[in-house]
Amino acid sequence: MTSTTEPDKAQPLSTEQLSATTLLRFATAGSVDDGKSTLVGRLLHDSKSVLTDQLEAVERVSLGRGQEAPDLALLTDGLRAEREQGITIDVAYRYFATPARRFILADTPGHVQYTRNMVTGASTADLAVVLVDARNGVIEQTRRHAAVAALLRVPHVVLAVNKMDLVAYEETVFAKIAEEFTAYASELGVPEITAIPISALAGDNVVEPSSNMDWYGGPTVLEHLETVPVSHDLTSCHARLPVQYVIRPQTAEHPDYRGYAGQIAAGTFRVGETVTVLPSGKTSKIAGIDLLGEPVDVAWTPQSVTLLLESDIDIARGDLIVPSGDQPPISQDLTATVCHVADTALAVGQRVLLKHTTRTVKAIVKEIPSRLTLDDLSQHPDPGQLVANDIGRVVIRTAEPIAVDSYAASRRTGSFLLIDPADGTTLAAGMAGDAFATVSEPAEEAAPVADEEGWDF
């Protein structure tokens, strides 16, 4: 077993080392008491990413509970309620680095009632680590987390079969669980699944290889995290610039300056390129690109830039600048999958605000065709409403046309939020298109609708 004594003092990476490493965003998920927080704590502890004062604080709390060894789960469970109940409630983010790679880790809750928190943590993840208790195998919550990972298009999933020490490190136990999970996740469309047998408490196969499982010849968890291929190259994707601000300095030096500023969501823009402004559909050519106050010929994601166009076009915050001929669909009817995150229900006919990139428009929930049952992927038709943690299909009618990519094509320009117009509460996180298969066909153009408040669409 790996000792839980204080690690050697970690040597911080130099600025040069950090700049030379890639970044991996990953999330952990699993059922209650499967050991997610312990795995994260072990990962931080054994990779020497824990500061001395942090470890001392954990030791004090552990001793106060009557535990002989430090409870490494406390390195991530930061809320008082989490410490008192011994569970994870909120998403805990941790940042650490090794010589091979930098990491942003989201430790997500395991309770069914906190599924919405897992959606938050996994929405930007490149990889998800799904934990399974070797004694229990694949259970309903395991399937739920695999389905959420597939829904959010997380490209890599690691199945960490934990607590192998409690099943005598039996290879057959691991093999059975890995086979069942892989079959289910593959059915969901998860592109890559890696199964690793571990004991987070003892440290087996987390950072160091386990001498107790010589039948396993694969990587440890950290080795896989350091070597899994992750591409953040969005420069070849569909180019998209949501306009955040129109710059009109009105100076003597630049009396006619009009620039359209924002962060490039995907792709590359070049001077001289013909672009289209959505939703108006007007076209122009890029006359110049300013980056950090200096002119450049080319700009790419995720740079924040200012585009100057040859034509004097009426452009405002929320408009989308795209290459002509590479435009997303424009419609007032949006069919999407949403995860409901608010405590109040989302119902048919409800008035909402839809926030997509920098654009916010009024909208009405026209239909809720189905609610997804994640344990078996069945559809419950016409539920009438969605409550907290529900995932379902919705049809939204917006007051103005919006240009939205499918979520399968772009996680950034294919996602949106539904907001309560009364108090600004986030109601749901949405993903345009189909959750698990191909993008759905655009909804047929419907007759205008109106409500008694005068929201005429």
Phi, psi and chi 1 to 4 in degrees:
 res  aa     phi    psi   chi1   chi2   chi3   chi4
   1 MET       -  149.4  -71.7 -170.3  179.1      -
   2 THR   -82.4  136.0  -57.0      -      -      -
   3 SER   -70.2  149.6  170.2      -      -      -
   4 THR  -104.2   20.7   55.8      -      -      -
   5 THR   -73.9  169.7   57.0      -      -      -
   6 GLU   -60.0  130.7 -178.6  174.6  -21.4      -
   7 PRO   -71.9  161.8   29.3  -34.8      -      -
   8 ASP   -61.5  151.0  -64.1  -24.9      -      -
   9 LYS   -60.9  123.1 -174.4  176.7 -179.3 -179.7
  10 ALA   -71.2  139.1      -      -      -      -
  11 GLN   -90.1  118.0  -64.8  -63.1  -38.5      -
  12 PRO   -64.5  145.1   23.6  -33.2      -      -
  13 LEU   -74.0  145.4  -61.7  177.9      -      -
  14 SER   -74.8  165.4   66.1      -      -      -
  15 THR   -59.7  -38.2  -56.9      -      -      -
  16 GLU   -65.5  -41.2  -69.5   76.0   13.1      -
  17 GLN   -65.1  -42.5  -71.7  175.2  -49.7      -
  18 LEU   -64.6  -41.3  -74.8  172.3      -      -
  19 SER   -68.1  -22.6   62.2      -      -      -
  20 ALA   -88.0   -9.3      -      -      -      -
  21 THR   -97.9  155.8   58.4      -      -      -
  22 THR   -89.6  167.1   57.4      -      -      -
  23 LEU  -110.6  133.4  172.3   67.1      -      -
  24 LEU  -121.4  122.6  175.5   73.2      -      -
  25 ARG   -97.3  125.0  -62.7  174.4 -179.1  -92.5
  26 PHE  -140.7  156.6   72.0  100.8      -      -
  27 ALA  -126.2  147.4      -      -      -      -
  28 THR  -106.2  146.3   59.3      -      -      -
  29 ALA  -150.9  156.0      -      -      -      -
  30 GLY   166.8  171.0      -      -      -      -
  31 SER   -73.2  169.2 -172.4      -      -      -
  32 VAL   -59.6  135.0  179.4      -      -      -
  33 ASP    68.3   16.2  -64.8  -30.1      -      -
  34 ASP   -77.6  -14.5  -82.6   -6.2      -      -
  35 GLY   102.1   26.9      -      -      -      -
  36 LYS   -61.7  -52.1  -60.8  179.0  -55.8  -57.9
  37 SER   -66.0  -33.9  -63.6      -      -      -
  38 THR   -65.7  -40.0  -58.3      -      -      -
  39 LEU   -61.7  -46.3  170.0   62.7      -      -
  40 VAL   -62.5  -44.6  173.4      -      -      -
  41 GLY   -59.9  -42.9      -      -      -      -
  42 ARG   -64.1  -40.3  171.2   63.6   65.4 -174.0
  43 LEU   -61.7  -45.6 -163.6   59.9      -      -
  44 LEU   -67.5  -42.0  -63.9  173.0      -      -
  45 HIS   -65.2  -52.4  179.7  -81.3      -      -
  46 ASP   -75.4  -20.6  -71.8    7.1      -      -
  47 SER   -90.2    7.5   64.5      -      -      -
  48 LYS    59.2   42.5  -62.3 -179.7  173.5   56.1
  49 SER  -107.1   14.3  -59.6      -      -      -
  50 VAL  -106.7  128.7 -178.2      -      -      -
  51 LEU   -74.6  153.9  -61.7  176.7      -      -
  52 THR   -59.2  -42.6  -58.4      -      -      -
  53 ASP   -68.1  -31.2   58.7  -18.2      -      -
  54 GLN   -65.2  -44.8  -69.8  177.1  -54.4      -
  55 LEU   -65.8  -38.1 -170.5   60.4      -      -
  56 GLU   -64.0  -39.3  -71.4  175.2  -10.3      -
  57 ALA   -63.9  -41.6      -      -      -      -
  58 VAL   -63.7  -40.8  167.7      -      -      -
  59 GLU   -63.5  -39.0  -70.6  173.0  -18.8      -
  60 ARG   -64.6  -45.2  -74.9 -165.0  -58.2  -89.1
  61 VAL   -65.3  -40.3  174.7      -      -      -
  62 SER   -63.3  -43.9  -59.1      -      -      -
  63 LEU   -63.6  -36.4  -70.5  174.2      -      -
  64 GLY   -64.3  -24.8      -      -      -      -
  65 ARG   -87.5   -4.5  -69.6  178.1  171.4 -178.9
  66 GLY    87.8   14.3      -      -      -      -
  67 GLN   -89.1  141.1  -63.5  170.6  -62.6      -
  68 GLU   -78.6  -35.4  -64.3 -178.0   -1.4      -
  69 ALA  -111.6  154.7      -      -      -      -
  70 PRO   -60.2  136.0  -20.6   31.5      -      -
  71 ASP   -86.8  101.5 -176.9   -3.3      -      -
  72 LEU   -66.8  -16.9  -62.3 -179.9      -      -
  73 ALA   -62.7  -25.4      -      -      -      -
  74 LEU   -69.7  -12.9  -62.4  177.2      -      -
  75 LEU   -67.4  -21.6  -72.0  171.1      -      -
  76 THR  -115.6  -31.2   56.9      -      -      -
  77 ASP   -77.3   90.9  -72.1  -20.2      -      -
  78 GLY   -93.0  -21.9      -      -      -      -
  79 LEU   -74.4  145.8  -62.2  177.7      -      -
  80 ARG   -59.2  -41.5  176.8  177.2  -65.1  179.4
  81 ALA   -62.3  -34.6      -      -      -      -
  82 GLU   -67.4  -42.9  -66.4  176.0  -35.9      -
  83 ARG   -65.2  -40.2  -66.7  174.1 -178.0  -94.8
  84 GLU   -70.5  -38.2  -68.6  174.4  -10.7      -
  85 GLN   -91.4  -14.6  -61.3  178.7   47.2      -
  86 GLY    72.4   27.9      -      -      -      -
  87 ILE  -131.6  165.9   62.2  172.7      -      -
  88 THR   -98.4  128.3  -60.1      -      -      -
  89 ILE  -109.9  -52.8  -64.7  174.8      -      -
  90 ASP  -101.3  164.5 -160.7    5.3      -      -
  91 VAL   -73.0  126.4 -179.2      -      -      -
  92 ALA  -107.1  122.2      -      -      -      -
  93 TYR   -99.3  136.2  -69.4   95.3      -      -
  94 ARG  -133.0  144.7  -67.6  -65.8  179.1  -91.7
  95 TYR  -121.1  127.5  -51.3   86.0      -      -
  96 PHE  -151.7  170.5   68.3  101.4      -      -
  97 ALA  -147.8  149.0      -      -      -      -
  98 THR  -122.7  170.0   68.1      -      -      -
  99 PRO   -58.1  -21.1  -28.0   36.1      -      -
 100 ALA   -90.0  -30.4      -      -      -      -
 101 ARG  -164.6  155.0 -179.3  168.2  -84.5  174.3
 102 ARG   -99.2  150.5  -67.1  170.9  -69.4  130.0
 103 PHE  -133.3  140.9  -58.3   95.2      -      -
 104 ILE  -118.5  116.1  -61.4  177.5      -      -
 105 LEU  -110.8  133.6 -179.3  158.4      -      -
 106 ALA  -116.3  110.6      -      -      -      -
 107 ASP   -90.0  110.0 -176.0   28.6      -      -
 108 THR  -101.8  156.5   67.2      -      -      -
 109 PRO   -69.0  158.9  -16.2   29.7      -      -
 110 GLY  -103.6  -17.9      -      -      -      -
 111 HIS   -65.1  145.4  -77.4  -95.1      -      -
 112 VAL   -58.1  -39.3  174.0      -      -      -
 113 GLN   -71.3   -5.5   62.6  -96.7   39.9      -
 114 TYR  -112.5   24.1  -60.2  130.7      -      -
 115 THR   -56.2  -37.4  -60.9      -      -      -
 116 ARG   -61.0  -32.0   55.7 -170.8  175.1 -175.9
 117 ASN   -68.3  -36.2  -59.7   59.8      -      -
 118 MET   -65.5  -38.9 -171.9 -144.8  164.2      -
 119 VAL   -59.6  -42.0  170.4      -      -      -
 120 THR   -61.2  -47.1  -60.2      -      -      -
 121 GLY   -69.3  -32.9      -      -      -      -
 122 ALA   -92.1   -7.2      -      -      -      -
 123 SER   -63.3  -28.2   60.8      -      -      -
 124 THR  -112.6   10.8   58.4      -      -      -
 125 ALA   -79.5  143.8      -      -      -      -
 126 ASP   -89.8  -18.0  -54.1  -58.1      -      -
 127 LEU  -151.9  144.0  179.3  146.3      -      -
 128 ALA  -122.2  132.1      -      -      -      -
 129 VAL  -101.8  113.0  178.6      -      -      -
 130 VAL  -102.4  118.4  178.1      -      -      -
 131 LEU   -92.0  145.1  -92.1   76.6      -      -
 132 VAL  -133.8  134.1  171.6      -      -      -
 133 ASP   -74.5  121.9 -171.5  -35.6      -      -
 134 ALA   -58.9  -25.7      -      -      -      -
 135 ARG   -76.4  -27.4  -61.2  168.4  -61.1  175.1
 136 ASN  -103.2  -24.2  -58.0  -32.2      -      -
 137 GLY    71.7 -160.1      -      -      -      -
 138 VAL   -75.7  120.5  176.2      -      -      -
 139 ILE  -118.8 -178.5   60.9  175.2      -      -
 140 GLU   -57.1  -43.7  177.1 -177.2  -12.8      -
 141 GLN   -67.5  -30.2 -168.3   67.9  -13.9      -
 142 THR   -63.0  -46.4  -51.0      -      -      -
 143 ARG   -64.6  -36.5  -68.1 -170.2  -70.5  -90.4
 144 ARG   -61.1  -45.8  175.8  179.4  -71.2  -93.5
 145 HIS   -69.1  -35.2  -71.4  145.9      -      -
 146 ALA   -64.7  -39.1      -      -      -      -
 147 ALA   -67.3  -39.7      -      -      -      -
 148 VAL   -64.2  -40.9  170.4      -      -      -
 149 ALA   -61.0  -40.5      -      -      -      -
 150 ALA   -68.5  -41.2      -      -      -      -
 151 LEU   -58.7  -40.2  175.1   73.5      -      -
 152 LEU   -87.8    6.0  -64.9  171.9      -      -
 153 ARG    59.4   39.4  -54.0  -77.7  176.9  171.1
 154 VAL   -71.1  120.5  179.4      -      -      -
 155 PRO   -73.2  -23.5   22.9  -31.5      -      -
 156 HIS  -130.1  134.7  -54.0  -82.0      -      -
 157 VAL  -126.8  130.7  171.4      -      -      -
 158 VAL  -108.0  125.0  172.7      -      -      -
 159 LEU   -93.3  111.2  171.0   67.1      -      -
 160 ALA  -101.6  104.8      -      -      -      -
 161 VAL   -83.2  102.1 -178.0      -      -      -
 162 ASN   -92.9  166.5 -166.5   23.3      -      -
 163 LYS    62.8   37.0  -55.8 -173.0 -179.8 -177.7
 164 MET   -63.3  -24.2  -71.9  -64.7  -64.3      -
 165 ASP   -65.5  -23.1   53.1  -43.9      -      -
 166 LEU   -87.3   -4.8  -60.1 -177.1      -      -
 167 VAL  -121.2   28.2  -65.8      -      -      -
 168 ALA    59.5   28.4      -      -      -      -
 169 TYR    55.6   37.4  -62.5  103.7      -      -
 170 GLU   -74.6  125.5  -75.4  -69.5  -24.1      -
 171 GLU   -64.3  -37.2 -179.3 -179.8    5.2      -
 172 THR   -64.9  -34.4   53.4      -      -      -
 173 VAL   -63.4  -47.0  174.6      -      -      -
 174 PHE   -62.2  -45.8  167.5   73.7      -      -
 175 ALA   -62.4  -39.7      -      -      -      -
 176 LYS   -65.5  -44.8 -179.2 -179.8  178.4 -179.9
 177 ILE   -65.4  -44.3  -65.2  172.5      -      -
 178 ALA   -61.8  -40.0      -      -      -      -
 179 GLU   -66.3  -44.0 -179.0 -180.0    2.2      -
 180 GLU   -65.8  -44.3 -179.4 -179.3   -4.8      -
 181 PHE   -67.6  -42.9  179.7   87.0      -      -
 182 THR   -61.5  -40.1  -59.6      -      -      -
 183 ALA   -64.0  -41.7      -      -      -      -
 184 TYR   -69.4  -47.8 -179.3   78.6      -      -
 185 ALA   -65.3  -35.4      -      -      -      -
 186 SER   -65.2  -36.4  -61.7      -      -      -
 187 GLU   -63.1  -32.2 -179.0 -176.5  -10.5      -
 188 LEU   -75.0  -17.5  -63.6  174.8      -      -
 189 GLY    98.9   14.4      -      -      -      -
 190 VAL   -65.9  122.3  176.4      -      -      -
 191 PRO   -72.1  -31.3   23.5  -31.8      -      -
 192 GLU  -142.2  127.5 -180.0 -179.9  -62.0      -
 193 ILE  -128.1  128.1  -54.5  155.5      -      -
 194 THR  -124.8  124.7  -57.9      -      -      -
 195 ALA  -103.7  132.1      -      -      -      -
 196 ILE  -134.0  126.0  -55.6  175.1      -      -
 197 PRO   -83.4  129.8   30.6  -32.2      -      -
 198 ILE  -141.4  165.8   68.5  169.5      -      -
 199 SER  -132.6  103.8  170.5      -      -      -
 200 ALA   -64.8  -36.3      -      -      -      -
 201 LEU   -66.8  -42.5 -175.0   63.4      -      -
 202 ALA   -88.9  -18.6      -      -      -      -
 203 GLY    94.0    7.2      -      -      -      -
 204 ASP   -67.2  124.2  -66.0  -73.2      -      -
 205 ASN    60.2   22.4  -75.1  -22.8      -      -
 206 VAL   -89.8  -62.8  178.3      -      -      -
 207 VAL  -111.3  -42.5  173.0      -      -      -
 208 GLU  -106.0  144.6  -59.9  -65.2  -25.1      -
 209 PRO   -61.0  149.8  -20.4   31.6      -      -
 210 SER   -93.7  131.4  171.6      -      -      -
 211 SER   -79.5  -10.2   59.9      -      -      -
 212 ASN   -86.8  -10.8  -63.3  -52.1      -      -
 213 MET  -130.3   65.0  -68.2  178.4  -81.0      -
 214 ASP   -69.8  -10.6   52.4    6.4      -      -
 215 TRP   -76.7  -12.7   43.7  -96.4      -      -
 216 TYR   -97.4  124.8  172.8   73.4      -      -
 217 GLY  -113.0   10.1      -      -      -      -
 218 GLY   -87.1 -172.7      -      -      -      -
 219 PRO   -77.9  159.8   30.5  -35.8      -      -
 220 THR   -75.2  172.4   65.9      -      -      -
 221 VAL   -60.2  -47.3  172.7      -      -      -
 222 LEU   -65.2  -40.2 -177.1   60.0      -      -
 223 GLU   -59.4  -42.4  -74.8  175.1    1.2      -
 224 HIS   -66.9  -42.2 -175.8   70.2      -      -
 225 LEU   -62.3  -33.4  -65.0  176.8      -      -
 226 GLU   -77.5  -23.3  -72.2 -178.1  -32.4      -
 227 THR  -116.0  -11.0   57.9      -      -      -
 228 VAL   -61.8  131.6   63.1      -      -      -
 229 PRO   -70.5  122.1   24.5  -32.1      -      -
 230 VAL  -129.4  124.7  176.1      -      -      -
 231 SER  -108.1  121.2  174.1      -      -      -
 232 HIS  -103.8   18.2  -64.9  123.1      -      -
 233 ASP   -81.6   94.4 -178.2   15.9      -      -
 234 LEU   -97.8   10.0  -61.1  176.0      -      -
 235 THR   -70.2  -21.7   57.5      -      -      -
 236 SER   -96.2    1.2   59.5      -      -      -
 237 CYS   -77.9  175.8  -60.9      -      -      -
 238 HIS   -59.0  121.1  -55.0  -75.1      -      -
 239 ALA   -71.0  131.2      -      -      -      -
 240 ARG  -142.9  129.7  -56.0  -73.1 -173.4  -99.6
 241 LEU  -128.1  100.5  175.3   68.9      -      -
 242 PRO   -72.0  125.3  -14.6   29.4      -      -
 243 VAL   -74.9  123.5  176.2      -      -      -
 244 GLN   -99.2  -32.6 -176.5  174.2    5.5      -
 245 TYR  -156.9  140.3 -169.1   69.5      -      -
 246 VAL   -99.2  122.2  178.6      -      -      -
 247 ILE   -99.5  120.1  -60.8  177.4      -      -
 248 ARG  -131.2   86.4  -65.7  -70.0  -53.8  -84.6
 249 PRO   -68.0  -27.0   24.3  -33.5      -      -
 250 GLN    54.0   50.5  -59.7  -66.6  -31.9      -
 251 THR  -106.2  161.6   62.5      -      -      -
 252 ALA   -65.3  -32.3      -      -      -      -
 253 GLU   -71.3  -37.1 -175.1  179.0   -2.9      -
 254 HIS  -130.7   72.9  -58.3  -73.9      -      -
 255 PRO   -67.6  -25.8   25.4  -34.2      -      -
 256 ASP  -111.6   18.1  -61.1  -39.1      -      -
 257 TYR   -68.1  128.8 -172.3   98.0      -      -
 258 ARG  -140.8  109.1 -176.4 -167.7  -65.3  -93.2
 259 GLY  -120.4  153.4      -      -      -      -
 260 TYR  -118.3  107.7  -51.6  102.3      -      -
 261 ALA   -99.9  148.6      -      -      -      -
 262 GLY   172.5  173.7      -      -      -      -
 263 GLN   -94.6  130.0 -176.9 -177.1   45.1      -
 264 ILE   -66.6  119.0  -59.6  176.3      -      -
 265 ALA   -77.2  -31.3      -      -      -      -
 266 ALA  -166.2  155.6      -      -      -      -
 267 GLY    82.2 -166.9      -      -      -      -
 268 THR  -134.0  140.1  -58.5      -      -      -
 269 PHE  -118.8  143.1  -71.5   92.6      -      -
 270 ARG  -130.6  146.8  -66.9  176.1  170.5   82.4
 271 VAL   -61.5  135.3  172.4      -      -      -
 272 GLY    93.5  -10.1      -      -      -      -
 273 GLU   -75.7  141.2 -178.6  178.8   10.9      -
 274 THR   -82.7  128.9  -58.6      -      -      -
 275 VAL  -127.7  160.2  -66.7      -      -      -
 276 THR  -120.6  138.4  -60.1      -      -      -
 277 VAL  -100.0  125.8 -179.8      -      -      -
 278 LEU  -112.5  144.1  -58.4  176.8      -      -
 279 PRO   -92.4    2.9   33.3  -36.4      -      -
 280 SER   -66.9  -31.5   69.0      -      -      -
 281 GLY    83.8    5.7      -      -      -      -
 282 LYS   -75.1  146.7  -63.5  177.8 -179.8  178.0
 283 THR  -117.5  157.8   62.5      -      -      -
 284 SER  -163.7 -177.4 -176.5      -      -      -
 285 LYS  -116.9  148.6  -75.7 -171.2  176.4 -178.5
 286 ILE   -75.1  115.2  -60.7  177.3      -      -
 287 ALA   -86.6  -25.9      -      -      -      -
 288 GLY  -168.8  159.2      -      -      -      -
 289 ILE  -132.1  124.6  -57.3  175.1      -      -
 290 ASP  -105.7  128.7  -73.3  -12.6      -      -
 291 LEU  -126.4  115.6  173.9   64.9      -      -
 292 LEU    55.1   38.8  -61.2  176.4      -      -
 293 GLY    80.8    1.0      -      -      -      -
 294 GLU  -118.0  140.9  -61.2  -66.6  -28.0      -
 295 PRO   -72.9  138.7   24.7  -32.6      -      -
 296 VAL  -134.2  161.6  -64.2      -      -      -
 297 ASP   -90.6  -27.4  -67.3  -31.9      -      -
 298 VAL  -137.4  143.7 -177.6      -      -      -
 299 ALA  -141.4  149.9      -      -      -      -
 300 TRP  -144.3  167.1   53.0   84.9      -      -
 301 THR   -64.7  142.9 -176.5      -      -      -
 302 PRO  -102.0   36.6   37.6  -34.4      -      -
 303 GLN   -67.1  145.9  -67.2  175.4  -25.5      -
 304 SER   -97.1  121.7  -66.1      -      -      -
 305 VAL  -136.7  172.6  -60.8      -      -      -
 306 THR  -124.5  122.0  -58.9      -      -      -
 307 LEU   -95.2  137.3  -62.4 -172.3      -      -
 308 LEU  -112.6  129.2  -68.7   83.2      -      -
 309 LEU  -107.5  154.9  -56.1 -177.2      -      -
 310 GLU   -69.8  -35.1  -69.0 -177.6   -5.4      -
 311 SER   -95.7  150.9  -52.1      -      -      -
 312 ASP   -88.3   92.0 -173.2    6.3      -      -
 313 ILE  -107.9  145.6  -60.2  176.4      -      -
 314 ASP   -76.9  102.9 -177.8   14.5      -      -
 315 ILE  -125.3  139.3  -59.9  175.6      -      -
 316 ALA  -134.9  169.9      -      -      -      -
 317 ARG   -54.0  135.8  175.0 -175.9  171.9   86.9
 318 GLY    99.5  -17.2      -      -      -      -
 319 ASP   -70.3  156.3  -72.6  -13.8      -      -
 320 LEU  -119.1  123.5 -170.8   67.2      -      -
 321 ILE   -98.3  125.0  -60.4  177.5      -      -
 322 VAL  -136.8  159.5  -56.2      -      -      -
 323 PRO   -65.0  137.9  -19.8   32.0      -      -
 324 SER   -62.6  135.1  -63.1      -      -      -
 325 GLY    90.4   -4.6      -      -      -      -
 326 ASP  -133.1   64.3 -176.3   17.5      -      -
 327 GLN  -107.9  140.2  -57.2  170.6 -154.9      -
 328 PRO   -73.2  162.8   28.2  -34.2      -      -
 329 PRO   -62.5  145.0  -19.4   30.7      -      -
 330 ILE  -117.8  127.2  -55.0  174.3      -      -
 331 SER  -161.0  163.2  176.6      -      -      -
 332 GLN   -98.4   -2.7  -73.9 -176.5 -102.9      -
 333 ASP  -115.3  120.8  -72.0  -63.4      -      -
 334 LEU  -120.7  122.1  174.9   64.4      -      -
 335 THR  -102.4  128.6  -58.6      -      -      -
 336 ALA  -153.9  168.0      -      -      -      -
 337 THR  -102.9  133.4  -60.7      -      -      -
 338 VAL  -127.3  149.8  -59.3      -      -      -
 339 CYS  -107.5  118.2  176.0      -      -      -
 340 HIS   -80.9  124.0 -167.5   62.5      -      -
 341 VAL  -112.2  -10.6  -59.6      -      -      -
 342 ALA   -88.2  158.3      -      -      -      -
 343 ASP   -75.3  -24.6  -67.8  -33.6      -      -
 344 THR   -87.5  149.6   56.0      -      -      -
 345 ALA   -74.8  157.9      -      -      -      -
 346 LEU  -107.1  121.1 -178.2   72.0      -      -
 347 ALA  -122.0  158.2      -      -      -      -
 348 VAL   -62.1  135.5  173.6      -      -      -
 349 GLY    89.5   -3.9      -      -      -      -
 350 GLN   -73.3  139.6 -173.7  169.5  -19.9      -
 351 ARG   -86.9  132.3  -65.6  179.4  -67.9  121.1
 352 VAL  -140.1  169.8  -62.5      -      -      -
 353 LEU  -107.3  136.9  -63.4  176.3      -      -
 354 LEU  -109.6  119.8 -173.2  149.2      -      -
 355 LYS  -106.7  115.5 -174.3  179.6 -170.7  -47.3
 356 HIS  -125.8  119.1  173.0 -109.4      -      -
 357 THR    50.7 -117.9   62.2      -      -      -
 358 THR   -99.3    8.5   57.9      -      -      -
 359 ARG  -106.9  133.2 -172.2  177.5 -173.9   84.6
 360 THR  -125.7  125.4  -59.7      -      -      -
 361 VAL  -131.4  155.4  -60.9      -      -      -
 362 LYS   -72.4  148.7  -66.5  179.5  178.8  179.5
 363 ALA  -154.9  164.2      -      -      -      -
 364 ILE  -130.2  138.5  -72.3 -179.7      -      -
 365 VAL   -77.0  106.6 -179.9      -      -      -
 366 LYS   -79.2  -44.0  -75.0 -179.2   55.0 -177.4
 367 GLU  -145.1  153.4  -60.9  177.6   46.9      -
 368 ILE  -126.4   85.5  -57.2 -179.6      -      -
 369 PRO   -62.3  -32.7  -19.5   31.7      -      -
 370 SER  -161.7  158.6   63.0      -      -      -
 371 ARG  -119.5  135.3 -176.6 -178.8   69.0 -117.3
 372 LEU   -87.2  131.3 -176.7   67.0      -      -
 373 THR   -96.9  108.5  -57.0      -      -      -
 374 LEU   -72.6  -23.7  -73.8  175.2      -      -
 375 ASP   -70.1  -31.0   57.5  -25.9      -      -
 376 ASP  -128.7    6.6   61.1    2.2      -      -
 377 LEU    64.3   20.1  -56.4 -176.1      -      -
 378 SER   -79.3  156.3   63.0      -      -      -
 379 GLN  -107.2  126.1  -61.5  -78.3  -12.2      -
 380 HIS   -93.1  109.9  178.2   75.4      -      -
 381 PRO   -74.6  147.5   26.7  -33.3      -      -
 382 ASP    44.6   61.8  -61.3  -40.7      -      -
 383 PRO   -71.9  -17.4   27.5  -35.1      -      -
 384 GLY    85.3  -34.2      -      -      -      -
 385 GLN  -158.4  164.2   65.1  177.6   15.4      -
 386 LEU  -120.4  137.7  -61.1  175.9      -      -
 387 VAL  -112.6  177.2  -61.7      -      -      -
 388 ALA   -51.5  132.0      -      -      -      -
 389 ASN    79.3   -3.8  -62.7  -55.7      -      -
 390 ASP   -71.5  147.2  -82.7   -8.7      -      -
 391 ILE  -121.8  126.2  -66.1  175.4      -      -
 392 GLY  -153.4  172.0      -      -      -      -
 393 ARG   -91.8  139.4  -60.0  -75.6  -71.7  163.1
 394 VAL  -135.6  154.7  -61.9      -      -      -
 395 VAL  -119.0  121.3  179.0      -      -      -
 396 ILE  -112.0  132.6  -53.5  -67.7      -      -
 397 ARG  -106.3  121.4 -176.8   68.9 -171.3  -93.8
 398 THR   -98.5  154.3   58.8      -      -      -
 399 ALA   -71.0  -26.3      -      -      -      -
 400 GLU  -131.5  152.7  -52.9  166.3   15.7      -
 401 PRO   -63.1  141.1  -19.9   32.0      -      -
 402 ILE  -129.1  151.4   57.5  171.9      -      -
 403 ALA  -106.8  110.0      -      -      -      -
 404 VAL  -128.2  127.8 -177.7      -      -      -
 405 ASP   -75.1  162.3  -72.1  -66.1      -      -
 406 SER   -71.8  147.0   70.8      -      -      -
 407 TYR   -63.0  -30.9 -171.5   77.0      -      -
 408 ALA   -64.4  -31.1      -      -      -      -
 409 ALA   -84.2  -33.6      -      -      -      -
 410 SER  -153.5  117.3  172.2      -      -      -
 411 ARG   -70.6  -19.6  -67.6  171.4   78.9 -177.1
 412 ARG   -88.8  -51.7  -68.1 -164.3   60.7 -175.8
 413 THR   -91.9    3.9   55.3      -      -      -
 414 GLY  -105.0    4.4      -      -      -      -
 415 SER  -113.8  159.1   59.1      -      -      -
 416 PHE  -157.9  172.2   60.8   89.7      -      -
 417 LEU  -122.9  145.4  -64.9  176.3      -      -
 418 LEU  -105.5  130.4  -64.2 -178.1      -      -
 419 ILE  -125.4  142.1  -60.0  169.9      -      -
 420 ASP   -72.9  118.6 -171.5  -24.9      -      -
 421 PRO   -68.2  -17.3   24.3  -32.7      -      -
 422 ALA   -76.3  -43.0      -      -      -      -
 423 ASP  -131.8    3.0   58.5   11.2      -      -
 424 GLY    80.1    9.6      -      -      -      -
 425 THR   -69.1  135.5  -60.1      -      -      -
 426 THR   -72.8  124.4  -61.8      -      -      -
 427 LEU   -94.4  -43.5  -60.5  173.2      -      -
 428 ALA  -154.8  152.1      -      -      -      -
 429 ALA  -105.0  127.6      -      -      -      -
 430 GLY  -115.6  152.3      -      -      -      -
 431 MET  -132.3  115.0  -66.9  142.8  -79.6      -
 432 ALA   -69.0  140.4      -      -      -      -
 433 GLY    95.2 -168.3      -      -      -      -
 434 ASP   -82.9  146.6 -158.7  -35.3      -      -
 435 ALA   -70.7  -46.7      -      -      -      -
 436 PHE  -119.0  -11.9  -61.7  110.6      -      -
 437 ALA  -126.5 -138.7      -      -      -      -
 438 THR   -77.7  162.6   57.2      -      -      -
 439 VAL   -68.3  134.8  177.3      -      -      -
 440 SER   -69.8  157.1   60.8      -      -      -
 441 GLU   -68.2  147.3  -66.3  -63.7  -35.2      -
 442 PRO   -59.5  144.8  -20.2   30.3      -      -
 443 ALA   -65.9  147.0      -      -      -      -
 444 GLU   -65.7  146.5  -65.8 -177.6    2.4      -
 445 GLU   -63.1  124.3 -166.8   67.8   22.3      -
 446 ALA  -102.7  161.5      -      -      -      -
 447 ALA   -67.9  149.7      -      -      -      -
 448 PRO   -57.1  144.5  -22.6   33.0      -      -
 449 VAL  -121.2  158.7  -62.9      -      -      -
 450 ALA  -147.5  156.2      -      -      -      -
 451 ASP  -122.8  175.0   70.9   -4.3      -      -
 452 GLU   -67.5  -15.4   58.0 -174.0   13.6      -
 453 GLU   -84.3   -5.3  -61.8  -68.9  -28.2      -
 454 GLY    90.6   17.4      -      -      -      -
 455 TRP   -80.4   85.1  -73.4   36.7      -      -
 456 ASP   -89.7  121.1  -61.6  -45.7      -      -
 457 PHE  -118.8      -  -57.7  166.4      -      -
